[in-house]
């Protein structure tokens, strides 16, 4: 399996000419009757060997952490983290395997966070708790801030070494996790967590758009970085909105369903414009839940989800079939200053 990044590397090495690669992409696009830019291609797995390696890596990582726990939790976390990096040196840097790269990255960052939490939070808080409550709170805040800084530093080092596209998204996710942990243990009202989560999603979405704008033809690794950032930002944006609308209360009213439909249409327009389906996928569960709850209120208990699935599924399949046509129609009304930063239509 060859990616756009592999083809670009072949051009740099002089194996193929740029014209040959361009003609090849045009041929594939015409033969499949699709526009490759709209397909949101990303490399996840190249064969069953990827799955085999992931299973073996998880088995090894779990085992070394288990053995390390016999010494101390910190030792287990350090050994787990070091092993993750060592495995990545071969399977990611040399073999360039996609799925193991993702799993080993998550394992590495998770190990770094576990090490930091074990040292700065568990041990530090234990000492501060023996002093007084003021030192206890200060040490807890210091622990979360330190974990965030260490996680970002580890993410940057991993990116510099291995250039795995999901690295930026994992780093952003670790920041959000540390932020939520810090706010959850503070005296801040819990009602602030939802808007803060929403703002975090918007910031990550803006970062994703920055990476997307740098590769509008979606032929380099920058597009893959943007894909994972969009995948992360979507639930962070969507969940707070639908939670605020009361969709998760279990009793949907007609007004709520109308609001959900209107919001989903807006999300669909944004998804089509930026040529990313992650927002629509993240919103889908809330739409299904709202419709199912409404039908259940009207007595259609046994068929509520099935009827909702038929309607929503048919609409999404229709949109998928005419995605490029819809984008062409929509982008036509955008000013050049905006459309020039969006994925190309060709």
Buried (B, 14 or more C-beta within 10 A) or exposed (E): EEBBBEBBEBBEEEEBEEEEBEEEBEEEBEEEEEBBBBBBBBBEBBEEEBEEBBEEBBEBBEEBBEEBBEEEBBBBBBBBBBBBBEBBEEBBEEEBBBBBBBBBBBBBBBBBBBBBBBBBBEBBBEEBEEEEEEBBBBBBEBBBBBBBEBBBEBBEBBBEBBBBBBBBBBBBBBBBBBBBBBBEBEEEEEEEBBEBBBEBBEBBBEBBBBBBBEBBEBBBBBBBBBBBBBBBBBBBBBBBBBBEBBBBEEEBBEEBBEBBEEBBEEBBEBBBBBBBBBBBBBBBBBBBBBBBBBBBBEEBEEEBBEEBEEEBEEEBEEBEEEBBEBBEEBBEEEEEEEBEBBBBBE
